[in-house]
């Protein structure tokens, strides 16, 4: 979307920094630059004095695994057993990959899939570089780091934004309790691994910041994003998720 805006508005320059939700918002808290937009998966806890916040839509996430595992579906109970501090060897020698603490994606996974806000999964733990014969639980910093690791690790499983899988040929999405990570399953309320996306600015947005936010939420951009695991707030009326953008 940044590239599209720059093409439409000659001279505009937008830089994307793909860090976790917590670190991104912390940076804006420390340095309330009016030219910065912080994006979080789900509303962040803690005080945000002086910051303006607006929900813009829902992002659809998925449990993902290397295609070598030949998996297509996991139950909630299986996922709860896998995503523990010490995964059970009864499930096989998976490398179970999560996000570091402070990640909005991790918080969403814990709340909507595992059913807990305080998983005992490691807050931070380096993923192994060599094959493992016993189960391992580890974490990475970003969505792209997670998908890159799973793409090259035959026995790895984790969770990520579903839309990014286009760039990772060895990674596939898994259904949860038989429900696929699709737009239709999300809108009818049967698939729950989703988060409201919030954008934070230092005070009321002005200038290029305001123009870019208007561009992101415009009808043409909303239509374009429909194939990208995203549902705009303006599309939720009359669905099972009406009220998610309050």
Secondary structure, 3 states (H helix, E strand, C coil): CHHHHHHHCCCCCCCCCCCCHHHHHHHHHHCCCCCCEEEEECCCCCCCCCEEEEEEEEEEEEEEEEHHHCCCEECHHHHHHHCCCCCCHHHCCCEEEEECCCCHHHHHHHHHHHCCCCCCCCCCCCCCCCCCCCCEEEEECCHHHHHHHHHHCCCEEEEEEHHHHHHCCCEEEEEECCECCCHHHHHCCCCCCEEEEEEEEECCCCHHHHHHHHHHCCHHHHHHHHHCCEEEHHHCCCCCCCCCCC
